[in-house]
Amino acid sequence: MIEMIEITPVKLALCLIFIIISGLASLCLRLKLEKDLAWGTIRTFAQLFLVGYVLQYIFKIESFALTLALYTSMVFWATHEIQSRNKENSISIFPPIFISMIISYTIITILVTTVIIQVKPWYKPQYFIPISGMIIGNSMTAIAISLDRLFSDIKTQRDQIELFFSLGATYQEATTKIFRDAIQAGMIPSINAMMTVGLVKLPGMMTGQILGGVDPLMAIKYQIIVMLMLVASTAIGNIIVVCIVRKLCFTQAHQIAI
């Protein structure tokens, strides 16, 4: 087993040089990102240390209730972030996104822990939390992209949709292409990641395991599982969310609600 080099507080503080470089670049180019960089750095330290202490406690006691509570909290904040990224306020997208993410991501995570990795118990937090976290984080970005594309296309193609309605089409028929384009937009980043993994970049989970002393071939096997599950969770989550939100974009009288 390769000994893992400890990161001391001094070493951690040295990382701030990267933020200083970014801040100086922002000042020189007048990007006005200095405050965001500073606030983002503070939040990174605070949030990660907080979750680190929480995970230490949860990993130690292996409580199903606490694991479920942390998982639900992660989905909640992911849903909140998706909602904040989309500027469409005429319809309520939080409930359908939260419910669909809880259902689809729970199924995928349980499938990975029980059938593929075969963890016992299946909710063992050392596996369930990191795996579900990767699924939520990756799919959160994909869903945000898909919804942004959905709202944008509905607005820009309003006249065409209303023409379909005048000819007796349902909202599903009038927005078939828009629906497909939105799903594709959210799926492309995950597919591109599969195409370049190992050649262009080493993913975070694999890199972390290798730095932690895990055999590279073992880390690769875990990373393959992660890459494939991310694509599946992105596809399922995207389809469910976009399908539900698309319906909310139209009234019972087949009128555009956004």
N, C-alpha and C positions, 0 to 999 in steps of 0.2 A: 504494500500500500504506500503510495507516494504521500509524503508528509505535506500537509497544507500550510502554506505560509500565512501567519497571522497578520491581519490588517489592524495596525495600532491606530489610536486616535490621531497621532501625528501624520501617519500615512494617509488617513482619510481626509485630514485637513488640507493636505497637499493637492488633493483633487480640485480644490477651489480655484487652482490656477487655470483650469479649463474654463470655468465660468468667467474669470477675470479676462481671459483672452476673448471670449465671446462678447463680453460687455464692452471691451475696448473696440472691437470690430463694429458693434452697434453704434457706439459713440462716433467713431470715425465716419461711418456711412450714414449717420443720422437716421437709424432705423427705429429709434425710440423703443427699444426692447429691453432696456436696462432694468426697469422695474419688474417686468415679467420674468426676466432671468433671475433676479434676486428673490422674488416671491416663489418662483418655481423651485429654486434651490432650497429655500427654507422648508417648503412643503415636502420636498423629496426626503430631506433628512428626518423631518418630524413624522411623516406618514410611514416611512419604511422602518424606522426604529420602533414606532408604536406597534405596527403589525408584527414586527420581529418578536417583541415581548409577548404579544398576544399568542402568536404561534408557538412560542416556547411553552406556554401554559397549556394550550390546547393539545399539543403533541404529547405532553407529559401525561395528561389524564385520559386522552382518547375518548372524549365525551361526544356521543352522537348529537345531543342537543346543541352543544356549543359549536360543533362542526357545521350543523345545519344553519345555526344562527349566523355564523361568519359567512357562509356561502350565500345565504339570502341577502346579507348586507352587501356583499360584492355585486350581486345582480342588481340590487337597488341603486347603488351608486353608478353602475354602468348604464342603467336605464336613464338615470338623471343626466348623465353626461351626453347620452344620445339626444335626449330632449333639448338640452342646452345648445347643442351644435346645430340643431334645425331651428330655423327662424319662423317656421309655420306655427302660428298660435291659434288659428281658427278651429282646429280640432284637437281633441285630447289624445295624444299618442302614448302617454305614460302607461296606463293600465294594460293595453294590448301588448306593448313591448315587454313589460315586466312579466306578465303571465306566460307569454310565449317563450321567453328566455328561460324562465324557471323550468318549464316543462321539457323543452328540447334539450337544454344543456344538462339537466339532471339525468335524462335518459342516456345521453352520450357518455357522461362521466361515469355513471354506474356500469355501463357496458365495458368501458375501458378497464375500470378497477376490478370488476368481477370476472369477466370473460377473458380478457386479453392478458392483463398483468396478474390477475387472480390474487388480489389482496384479501386478507382475512383479518378483521372484518372489512367489508367493502367500503365502509366510510372511514377507514383509517386515515386520519387527517394528514399524515406525512405524504400521502398519495392523493387523496381526494381534493384537498385545498389547492396544491400547486397545479394539478391537472385542470380542475374546474377554473382556476384563475387564468390559465393560458387560453382556455376555450372562451371565457367571457371577454377577456381583453382583446383577443383577435377578432371575435365576432362583433364586438361593440363597434369597432372601426368599420367593419364591412356593412353593418346595418345602417350606420350613420350615412355612409356613402350611398347606399341603395335608396334610403328615404329622401335624401337630398336630390337624387336623380329623379325619383318618382314625383315629388312635388314640383320640381322644375319643369319636367316634361308635360305634366298635366296643365300647368299654367301656360306654357308656350304653345301647346297644342289644343288650347281650349276650343277654338273654332272648329277644328277637325272633330273633336269629341262630340260637340253639340250637333254637328252634321250627322254623325253616326246615330245620335239619339233621335234626331228628326226622322231618320229612316227606320226607327223601331229597334235599334240595337240596345242591348243591356250594357251596363257599365263595364262588365267583364269583356264583352266583345269590342267595345269602343276603346279599351285600353290594353288590349292584348300585347301589342308591341311595346308599349310603355312599361308594362309589367315585366316583360322579358328583359328589356334594356336595363331596368333598375336592378334586377337580380344579377345580371351579368356584370354590371358596374361594381357591385359588392363582392363578387366572386373573383374577379380578375387579380387583385393583390395576392390572394391565397394561392391561386394557380401559378402566378409568377414566382412566388416564394418556393414552390415545389420545383420549378424549373431551374432555379439558381442555387438551391441549398447545396452546400458542400463545394460548389464551384466558385461562387462569388462571396459567400459568407458562411460562417459557422453560427448556427442559431444559439440564442441565449441559454436555453436549457442544456444543450450539449456542451457548450463552453463552460458553464458553471459546474457541470459534473466532472469534466476533465480537470478543471482547476482544483476541484475538491478531491482529486486522486482516483476517480473512477476510471476503469479501463476504457480506452477510447472506443473499442468495439462495442462494449456494453452501452456506453453513452450514445453511440450511433443507433443501436436498436431502439432505445427509448425515444430518440429523436424521430425515427421513422414512424413510430406509433403516434407521436405528437403531431407530426405534419399531416398524417392521414386523418386523424380525428379532427384537426382544425378545419380541414376542407369539408368534412361531413357536417360538423356543427355550424359552419358558416352557411352552407347550403340550406340546411334544415331551418336554422334560425332566420335567415333572410327570406326564404319562401313564406314561412308562417307570418312574420311581421309585415312584410310588404303586402301579402294577401289581405290581412286584416285592415291595415292602414289604408290600402287602396279603397276598400269598401267604405271607410269612414270619410273619404274624400267626396262622396256622393250622397245625396239625400234619397229618401224613398221614392221621390218623384223623378229620379234620374237627373238631378241638377248638380252641378259642380259646387261643392261646399267650401272650397278654398280659394 
